[in-house]
Amino acid sequence: LRPPTVIGQFHTLFFGSIRMFFLGVLGFAVYGNEALHFSCDPDKREVNLFCYNQFRPITPQVFWALQLVIVLVPGAFFHLYAACKSIKQEDILQKASYTGFYIFSVFLRIVLEVVAFWLQIQLFGFKVNAIYMCDVGALEKKFNITRCMVPEHFEKTIFLIAMYTFTVITVILCVAEIFEISCRRLGFLTQ
């Protein structure tokens, strides 16, 4: 069962293909070795691990993979419902209850994307700095703050901005899809 609108079909292509490819291939290239190359002064394994865990409570790849899975859930529930009820694609826009359920699933995607956007800002910000100042007081070191070098900080900043852009594009596509469905139901657009 495909999405009932052209925008929904484009969203599926954009979301399913481009975003996952970008995250899977380029995300691994940019973030795959981050923990290995994260180094602090003094360059000791326990300090590096402690500071890296402070710097990245969750790795960006894991966060974005969770985001993709969670955002896919509302659409998956709708498609499961449609499959169980043997709903045809053209019926989604014809019957008010099916249309309402579909719009609700798209609206839920918007909410989940906005929450993920906010969480991404809280966790990663908009820029990755070259130096991270780590509080090592819990390790009982004589100095409470140590400097750590963040590898490939510029590439990571570009990748962060790209992931924010993907989220914004996805939200715009979802809003446009709701608008398209509403216009079709009100008779402003024909199929």
TIPA-918676 format. One record per residue (C-alpha): residue number from 1; residue in one letter; chain; x, y negated, z. Coordinates in steps of 0.1 Angstrom, whole numbers, padded with zeros to 4 digits. Example, Ala and Ser with C-alpha at 12.3 -4.5 7.8 and 13.67 -1.06 7.14 Angstrom:
residues 2
<site n="1" res="a" chain="A" c1="0123" c2="0045" c3="0078"/>
<site n="2" res="s" chain="A" c1="0137" c2="0011" c3="0071"/>
END
This chain:
residues 191
<site n="1" res="l" chain="A" c1="0000" c2="0000" c3="0000"/>
<site n="2" res="r" chain="A" c1="0015" c2="-0033" c3="-0011"/>
<site n="3" res="p" chain="A" c1="0007" c2="-0067" c3="0005"/>
<site n="4" res="p" chain="A" c1="-0025" c2="-0081" c3="-0011"/>
<site n="5" res="t" chain="A" c1="-0009" c2="-0114" c3="-0022"/>
<site n="6" res="v" chain="A" c1="0020" c2="-0124" c3="-0044"/>
<site n="7" res="i" chain="A" c1="0036" c2="-0143" c3="-0016"/>
<site n="8" res="g" chain="A" c1="0033" c2="-0112" c3="0007"/>
<site n="9" res="q" chain="A" c1="0049" c2="-0091" c3="-0020"/>
<site n="10" res="f" chain="A" c1="0077" c2="-0117" c3="-0024"/>
<site n="11" res="h" chain="A" c1="0081" c2="-0118" c3="0014"/>
<site n="12" res="t" chain="A" c1="0085" c2="-0080" c3="0015"/>
<site n="13" res="l" chain="A" c1="0111" c2="-0081" c3="-0012"/>
<site n="14" res="f" chain="A" c1="0129" c2="-0110" c3="0005"/>
<site n="15" res="f" chain="A" c1="0126" c2="-0096" c3="0040"/>
<site n="16" res="g" chain="A" c1="0132" c2="-0060" c3="0031"/>
<site n="17" res="s" chain="A" c1="0160" c2="-0063" c3="0006"/>
<site n="18" res="i" chain="A" c1="0179" c2="-0095" c3="0008"/>
<site n="19" res="r" chain="A" c1="0178" c2="-0100" c3="0045"/>
<site n="20" res="m" chain="A" c1="0187" c2="-0064" c3="0054"/>
<site n="21" res="f" chain="A" c1="0214" c2="-0063" c3="0028"/>
<site n="22" res="f" chain="A" c1="0229" c2="-0096" c3="0041"/>
<site n="23" res="l" chain="A" c1="0228" c2="-0084" c3="0077"/>
<site n="24" res="g" chain="A" c1="0240" c2="-0049" c3="0069"/>
<site n="25" res="v" chain="A" c1="0269" c2="-0057" c3="0046"/>
<site n="26" res="l" chain="A" c1="0280" c2="-0092" c3="0054"/>
<site n="27" res="g" chain="A" c1="0271" c2="-0090" c3="0091"/>
<site n="28" res="f" chain="A" c1="0293" c2="-0061" c3="0095"/>
<site n="29" res="a" chain="A" c1="0321" c2="-0078" c3="0076"/>
<site n="30" res="v" chain="A" c1="0319" c2="-0109" c3="0097"/>
<site n="31" res="y" chain="A" c1="0311" c2="-0095" c3="0131"/>
<site n="32" res="g" chain="A" c1="0322" c2="-0058" c3="0129"/>
<site n="33" res="n" chain="A" c1="0356" c2="-0063" c3="0145"/>
<site n="34" res="e" chain="A" c1="0349" c2="-0093" c3="0167"/>
<site n="35" res="a" chain="A" c1="0355" c2="-0075" c3="0201"/>
<site n="36" res="l" chain="A" c1="0388" c2="-0060" c3="0189"/>
<site n="37" res="h" chain="A" c1="0402" c2="-0094" c3="0179"/>
<site n="38" res="f" chain="A" c1="0388" c2="-0115" c3="0208"/>
<site n="39" res="s" chain="A" c1="0418" c2="-0124" c3="0229"/>
<site n="40" res="c" chain="A" c1="0423" c2="-0143" c3="0260"/>
<site n="41" res="d" chain="A" c1="0452" c2="-0158" c3="0279"/>
<site n="42" res="p" chain="A" c1="0465" c2="-0136" c3="0296"/>
<site n="43" res="d" chain="A" c1="0460" c2="-0111" c3="0269"/>
<site n="44" res="k" chain="A" c1="0450" c2="-0081" c3="0290"/>
<site n="45" res="r" chain="A" c1="0424" c2="-0055" c3="0282"/>
<site n="46" res="e" chain="A" c1="0403" c2="-0061" c3="0313"/>
<site n="47" res="v" chain="A" c1="0403" c2="-0099" c3="0309"/>
<site n="48" res="n" chain="A" c1="0395" c2="-0096" c3="0271"/>
<site n="49" res="l" chain="A" c1="0366" c2="-0071" c3="0278"/>
<site n="50" res="f" chain="A" c1="0352" c2="-0092" c3="0307"/>
<site n="51" res="c" chain="A" c1="0353" c2="-0124" c3="0287"/>
<site n="52" res="y" chain="A" c1="0340" c2="-0109" c3="0255"/>
<site n="53" res="n" chain="A" c1="0310" c2="-0095" c3="0275"/>
<site n="54" res="q" chain="A" c1="0305" c2="-0130" c3="0289"/>
<site n="55" res="f" chain="A" c1="0308" c2="-0146" c3="0255"/>
<site n="56" res="r" chain="A" c1="0285" c2="-0121" c3="0238"/>
<site n="57" res="p" chain="A" c1="0259" c2="-0106" c3="0262"/>
<site n="58" res="i" chain="A" c1="0244" c2="-0091" c3="0230"/>
<site n="59" res="t" chain="A" c1="0261" c2="-0088" c3="0197"/>
<site n="60" res="p" chain="A" c1="0246" c2="-0108" c3="0169"/>
<site n="61" res="q" chain="A" c1="0242" c2="-0077" c3="0147"/>
<site n="62" res="v" chain="A" c1="0222" c2="-0059" c3="0174"/>
<site n="63" res="f" chain="A" c1="0201" c2="-0089" c3="0180"/>
<site n="64" res="w" chain="A" c1="0193" c2="-0094" c3="0143"/>
<site n="65" res="a" chain="A" c1="0186" c2="-0057" c3="0138"/>
<site n="66" res="l" chain="A" c1="0162" c2="-0058" c3="0167"/>
<site n="67" res="q" chain="A" c1="0146" c2="-0089" c3="0152"/>
<site n="68" res="l" chain="A" c1="0141" c2="-0071" c3="0119"/>
<site n="69" res="v" chain="A" c1="0125" c2="-0041" c3="0135"/>
<site n="70" res="i" chain="A" c1="0103" c2="-0061" c3="0158"/>
<site n="71" res="v" chain="A" c1="0091" c2="-0084" c3="0131"/>
<site n="72" res="l" chain="A" c1="0082" c2="-0053" c3="0109"/>
<site n="73" res="v" chain="A" c1="0060" c2="-0038" c3="0136"/>
<site n="74" res="p" chain="A" c1="0028" c2="-0059" c3="0129"/>
<site n="75" res="g" chain="A" c1="0029" c2="-0051" c3="0092"/>
<site n="76" res="a" chain="A" c1="0035" c2="-0015" c3="0100"/>
<site n="77" res="f" chain="A" c1="0005" c2="-0013" c3="0123"/>
<site n="78" res="f" chain="A" c1="-0017" c2="-0029" c3="0096"/>
<site n="79" res="h" chain="A" c1="-0004" c2="-0005" c3="0069"/>
<site n="80" res="l" chain="A" c1="-0010" c2="0024" c3="0093"/>
<site n="81" res="y" chain="A" c1="-0045" c2="0012" c3="0100"/>
<site n="82" res="a" chain="A" c1="-0051" c2="0008" c3="0062"/>
<site n="83" res="a" chain="A" c1="-0038" c2="0043" c3="0055"/>
<site n="84" res="c" chain="A" c1="-0060" c2="0058" c3="0082"/>
<site n="85" res="k" chain="A" c1="-0091" c2="0040" c3="0069"/>
<site n="86" res="s" chain="A" c1="-0082" c2="0046" c3="0032"/>
<site n="87" res="i" chain="A" c1="-0083" c2="0009" c3="0025"/>
<site n="88" res="k" chain="A" c1="-0073" c2="-0001" c3="-0010"/>
<site n="89" res="q" chain="A" c1="-0052" c2="-0031" c3="-0017"/>
<site n="90" res="e" chain="A" c1="-0080" c2="-0050" c3="-0034"/>
<site n="91" res="d" chain="A" c1="-0103" c2="-0044" c3="-0004"/>
<site n="92" res="i" chain="A" c1="-0081" c2="-0063" c3="0020"/>
<site n="93" res="l" chain="A" c1="-0091" c2="-0096" c3="0005"/>
<site n="94" res="q" chain="A" c1="-0127" c2="-0086" c3="-0001"/>
<site n="95" res="k" chain="A" c1="-0138" c2="-0075" c3="0034"/>
<site n="96" res="a" chain="A" c1="-0137" c2="-0101" c3="0062"/>
<site n="97" res="s" chain="A" c1="-0126" c2="-0076" c3="0089"/>
<site n="98" res="y" chain="A" c1="-0097" c2="-0063" c3="0068"/>
<site n="99" res="t" chain="A" c1="-0087" c2="-0098" c3="0059"/>
<site n="100" res="g" chain="A" c1="-0089" c2="-0109" c3="0095"/>
<site n="101" res="f" chain="A" c1="-0067" c2="-0080" c3="0107"/>
<site n="102" res="y" chain="A" c1="-0042" c2="-0087" c3="0079"/>
<site n="103" res="i" chain="A" c1="-0040" c2="-0124" c3="0087"/>
<site n="104" res="f" chain="A" c1="-0036" c2="-0115" c3="0124"/>
<site n="105" res="s" chain="A" c1="-0006" c2="-0092" c3="0115"/>
<site n="106" res="v" chain="A" c1="0010" c2="-0120" c3="0094"/>
<site n="107" res="f" chain="A" c1="0003" c2="-0145" c3="0123"/>
<site n="108" res="l" chain="A" c1="0020" c2="-0121" c3="0147"/>
<site n="109" res="r" chain="A" c1="0050" c2="-0120" c3="0124"/>
<site n="110" res="i" chain="A" c1="0052" c2="-0158" c3="0126"/>
<site n="111" res="v" chain="A" c1="0051" c2="-0157" c3="0164"/>
<site n="112" res="l" chain="A" c1="0078" c2="-0130" c3="0166"/>
<site n="113" res="e" chain="A" c1="0100" c2="-0149" c3="0142"/>
<site n="114" res="v" chain="A" c1="0097" c2="-0181" c3="0161"/>
<site n="115" res="v" chain="A" c1="0105" c2="-0163" c3="0194"/>
<site n="116" res="a" chain="A" c1="0135" c2="-0147" c3="0178"/>
<site n="117" res="f" chain="A" c1="0146" c2="-0181" c3="0164"/>
<site n="118" res="w" chain="A" c1="0144" c2="-0196" c3="0199"/>
<site n="119" res="l" chain="A" c1="0162" c2="-0166" c3="0214"/>
<site n="120" res="q" chain="A" c1="0190" c2="-0169" c3="0188"/>
<site n="121" res="i" chain="A" c1="0195" c2="-0206" c3="0197"/>
<site n="122" res="q" chain="A" c1="0197" c2="-0197" c3="0234"/>
<site n="123" res="l" chain="A" c1="0222" c2="-0168" c3="0228"/>
<site n="124" res="f" chain="A" c1="0243" c2="-0181" c3="0200"/>
<site n="125" res="g" chain="A" c1="0237" c2="-0218" c3="0194"/>
<site n="126" res="f" chain="A" c1="0244" c2="-0233" c3="0160"/>
<site n="127" res="k" chain="A" c1="0282" c2="-0233" c3="0160"/>
<site n="128" res="v" chain="A" c1="0308" c2="-0208" c3="0170"/>
<site n="129" res="n" chain="A" c1="0338" c2="-0226" c3="0185"/>
<site n="130" res="a" chain="A" c1="0374" c2="-0214" c3="0180"/>
<site n="131" res="i" chain="A" c1="0380" c2="-0214" c3="0218"/>
<site n="132" res="y" chain="A" c1="0358" c2="-0200" c3="0245"/>
<site n="133" res="m" chain="A" c1="0364" c2="-0210" c3="0281"/>
<site n="134" res="c" chain="A" c1="0358" c2="-0179" c3="0302"/>
<site n="135" res="d" chain="A" c1="0350" c2="-0179" c3="0339"/>
<site n="136" res="v" chain="A" c1="0372" c2="-0150" c3="0353"/>
<site n="137" res="g" chain="A" c1="0365" c2="-0158" c3="0389"/>
<site n="138" res="a" chain="A" c1="0347" c2="-0125" c3="0394"/>
<site n="139" res="l" chain="A" c1="0380" c2="-0107" c3="0385"/>
<site n="140" res="e" chain="A" c1="0397" c2="-0123" c3="0414"/>
<site n="141" res="k" chain="A" c1="0424" c2="-0139" c3="0393"/>
<site n="142" res="k" chain="A" c1="0443" c2="-0170" c3="0405"/>
<site n="143" res="f" chain="A" c1="0428" c2="-0191" c3="0378"/>
<site n="144" res="n" chain="A" c1="0390" c2="-0192" c3="0374"/>
<site n="145" res="i" chain="A" c1="0389" c2="-0203" c3="0338"/>
<site n="146" res="t" chain="A" c1="0409" c2="-0188" c3="0310"/>
<site n="147" res="r" chain="A" c1="0410" c2="-0197" c3="0273"/>
<site n="148" res="c" chain="A" c1="0399" c2="-0171" c3="0247"/>
<site n="149" res="m" chain="A" c1="0403" c2="-0172" c3="0210"/>
<site n="150" res="v" chain="A" c1="0372" c2="-0164" c3="0189"/>
<site n="151" res="p" chain="A" c1="0382" c2="-0147" c3="0156"/>
<site n="152" res="e" chain="A" c1="0368" c2="-0160" c3="0123"/>
<site n="153" res="h" chain="A" c1="0347" c2="-0187" c3="0141"/>
<site n="154" res="f" chain="A" c1="0340" c2="-0206" c3="0108"/>
<site n="155" res="e" chain="A" c1="0326" c2="-0175" c3="0090"/>
<site n="156" res="k" chain="A" c1="0305" c2="-0168" c3="0121"/>
<site n="157" res="t" chain="A" c1="0291" c2="-0203" c3="0121"/>
<site n="158" res="i" chain="A" c1="0282" c2="-0200" c3="0084"/>
<site n="159" res="f" chain="A" c1="0265" c2="-0166" c3="0091"/>
<site n="160" res="l" chain="A" c1="0245" c2="-0180" c3="0120"/>
<site n="161" res="i" chain="A" c1="0232" c2="-0208" c3="0098"/>
<site n="162" res="a" chain="A" c1="0223" c2="-0183" c3="0071"/>
<site n="163" res="m" chain="A" c1="0204" c2="-0162" c3="0097"/>
<site n="164" res="y" chain="A" c1="0185" c2="-0193" c3="0109"/>
<site n="165" res="t" chain="A" c1="0177" c2="-0201" c3="0073"/>
<site n="166" res="f" chain="A" c1="0163" c2="-0166" c3="0067"/>
<site n="167" res="t" chain="A" c1="0141" c2="-0169" c3="0097"/>
<site n="168" res="v" chain="A" c1="0128" c2="-0203" c3="0085"/>
<site n="169" res="i" chain="A" c1="0122" c2="-0190" c3="0050"/>
<site n="170" res="t" chain="A" c1="0103" c2="-0160" c3="0064"/>
<site n="171" res="v" chain="A" c1="0081" c2="-0182" c3="0086"/>
<site n="172" res="i" chain="A" c1="0074" c2="-0205" c3="0056"/>
<site n="173" res="l" chain="A" c1="0064" c2="-0174" c3="0035"/>
<site n="174" res="c" chain="A" c1="0041" c2="-0161" c3="0062"/>
<site n="175" res="v" chain="A" c1="0024" c2="-0195" c3="0066"/>
<site n="176" res="a" chain="A" c1="0021" c2="-0197" c3="0028"/>
<site n="177" res="e" chain="A" c1="0006" c2="-0162" c3="0027"/>
<site n="178" res="i" chain="A" c1="-0021" c2="-0172" c3="0053"/>
<site n="179" res="f" chain="A" c1="-0028" c2="-0203" c3="0032"/>
<site n="180" res="e" chain="A" c1="-0031" c2="-0183" c3="0000"/>
<site n="181" res="i" chain="A" c1="-0054" c2="-0157" c3="0017"/>
<site n="182" res="s" chain="A" c1="-0076" c2="-0185" c3="0031"/>
<site n="183" res="c" chain="A" c1="-0078" c2="-0202" c3="-0003"/>
<site n="184" res="r" chain="A" c1="-0088" c2="-0170" c3="-0019"/>
<site n="185" res="r" chain="A" c1="-0115" c2="-0163" c3="0007"/>
<site n="186" res="l" chain="A" c1="-0129" c2="-0198" c3="0003"/>
<site n="187" res="g" chain="A" c1="-0129" c2="-0194" c3="-0035"/>
<site n="188" res="f" chain="A" c1="-0103" c2="-0220" c3="-0044"/>
<site n="189" res="l" chain="A" c1="-0080" c2="-0193" c3="-0059"/>
<site n="190" res="t" chain="A" c1="-0091" c2="-0164" c3="-0081"/>
<site n="191" res="q" chain="A" c1="-0072" c2="-0131" c3="-0083"/>
END
